[in-house]
């Protein structure tokens, strides 16, 4: 069987095209694998952000409770200051009245 140069070139061209196709497939697979890895990493980050969000919401809830407690304490202090002022005025009046009658 005699093989001609054009047959050899044709065969080499076929092999070359096949290698290009294999390279393209490998590149595509590599890109798909990288995309999967990126997606996995992204989902991991989303999970972390969700956990951080829950922690932040919890801390904000505690902060809100503390602010409400402080507001109640401020109201109580204002009430007591008002009572103290009234007592001070009453004591002053009482002292003045006692001095008048002495």
C-alpha positions in Angstrom: 0.0 0.0 0.0 1.4 3.3 -1.1 0.8 6.4 0.9 1.1 9.7 -0.7 2.3 13.0 0.7 -1.1 14.6 0.4 -2.6 11.7 2.3 0.0 12.2 5.1 -0.7 15.9 5.1 -4.4 15.3 5.3 -3.9 12.9 8.2 -1.7 15.3 10.0 -4.3 18.0 9.4 -7.0 15.8 10.9 -4.7 15.0 13.9 -4.0 18.7 14.3 -7.7 19.6 14.3 -8.4 16.8 16.7 -5.8 18.2 19.1 -7.2 21.7 18.8 -10.7 20.2 19.6 -9.2 18.4 22.6 -7.5 21.6 23.8 -10.7 23.5 23.4 -12.6 20.9 25.4 -9.9 20.9 28.1 -10.0 24.7 28.3 -13.8 24.6 28.5 -13.7 21.9 31.3 -11.1 24.0 33.1 -13.3 27.1 32.9 -16.3 25.1 34.1 -14.3 23.8 37.0 -13.1 27.3 37.8 -16.7 28.5 37.6 -17.8 25.8 40.0 -14.9 26.7 42.4 -15.9 30.4 42.2 -19.5 29.5 42.9 -18.6 27.4 45.9 -16.5 30.2 47.3 -19.3 32.7 46.7 -21.8 30.5 48.5 -19.4 30.2 51.3 -19.1 33.9 51.6 -22.8 34.3 51.4 -23.2 31.9 54.3 -20.6 33.9 56.3 -22.4 37.1 55.5 -25.7 35.6 56.6 -24.2 34.5 59.9 -22.7 38.0 60.4 -26.1 39.5 59.6 -27.8 37.4 62.2 -25.2 38.3 64.8 -25.6 42.0 63.9 -29.4 41.7 64.3 -29.0 40.0 67.6 -26.6 42.7 68.8 -28.9 45.4 67.5 -31.8 43.8 69.5 -29.7 43.9 72.7 -28.7 47.5 72.0 -32.3 48.4 71.5 -33.2 46.8 74.8 -30.4 48.6 76.6 -31.5 51.9 75.1 -35.0 51.3 76.3 -33.7 50.5 79.8 -31.6 53.7 79.8 -34.7 55.8 78.7 -36.7 54.3 81.6 -33.9 55.1 84.0 -33.7 58.7 82.7 -37.4 59.0 83.2 -37.0 57.7 86.8 -34.1 60.0 87.5 -36.1 63.0 86.1 -39.1 62.0 88.3 -36.8 61.7 91.4 -35.2 65.0 90.6 -38.6 66.6 90.4 -39.6 65.0 93.7 -36.3 66.2 95.3 -36.9 69.8 94.0 -40.4 69.7 95.5 -39.1 68.4 98.8 -36.4 71.0 98.8 -38.9 73.8 98.2 -41.3 72.4 100.9 -38.4 72.1 103.3 -37.4 75.7 102.6 -41.0 76.9 103.2 -41.2 74.8 106.4 -38.0 76.3 107.6 -39.3 79.8 106.7 -42.5 79.1 108.6 -40.7 77.9 111.6 -38.5 81.0 111.7 -41.6 83.2 111.5 -43.2 81.6 114.5 -40.1 81.5 116.7 
